[in-house]
Amino acid sequence: MNMFAMMVEKEFKAADKDGSGAIDKNELKDVLNKLSKDLKLAQVTDEDVNNYLVKLDLDKNQEISQKEFGKLFQEMIAAKKKK
């Protein structure tokens, strides 16, 4: 497992507070706020959370899987690099 995959797995497990194996909307909001703060990006709005949920939830089950979460992580890092 590469360094990025290990980081995604660690952050996913931390974000999945109820241990369900998926991140729900409230957990997504928490993780987006944490990543934004850590990466020194703008504060996340409810609209941002909804947009990310629609964009990342490929199977449309209203939750984010670890694979889907990896895409979020990539986007947040890319946003930091552009800043």
N, C-alpha and C positions, 0 to 999 in steps of 0.2 A: 504494500500500500504506500502510495507516495505521500509527501508531506501535506499537500493540499487536501487529499482525501481524508487524511487523519484529522486535519483541522476541521473539515466539514463535519465529520462524524462526532468529534468532541463538542462542537458548537450545537449540532443537531440534538444530541442527547441532553445538553444543558437547556436548550429551548423547549424540549418536549417534557414539560414539567409534570404532566400527569402520567408519563411513561406509556402512552398509548401507541407509540411507534409512528405517530404523525403529529404535525403541528397544526393546531386549530387557529382560528382568526385572532383570538386573544393572545395566544403564545406567539403568533407571527408579529403582532404589534410590539410585544415586548422585545423580541429579537431584533426587529428593525430599529427600534429606538436604541438598543444597546450597540448595534453595529454602527449606526449613524453617529452616536456619541464617540465610540472608539475610533472611528475613521475621520472624525471631525467634519461630518457632513451636516446638512440642514436637518432640523427636527422633522420627524415623520408625522404626517397628518393621517386622519382616518381615511381620507381619500387615497393616500399613498398605500395604505394597508389593503384597501379594497382592490386597487389596481394591481398590486403584487399578487394578491390571492387569485384574481382572474388570470393574470399572466402566467403564473407558475403552476397553478393547479391543473395540470395536463389531463388528469382523469376526471376532473370536475366533481370531486367528492367533498369539496369545501374544506379540505385539509391538504397540507403540504407533506409529501413523503421526503425521505432523506435525499433521494435522487433529485427531486424537484428543488429541495433546499440548496443543493450544490450550485444550481443555476443562480439562485439569489445571491449566494456568497460571491460568485464570479462577478455578478453585476455590481455589487457594492464595492468590491476591490477595483474594478474598472473605473467606477465613478470617482474613487479616491485618486487614481492615477491621473485622471483628466483635470482634477482640481488644481 
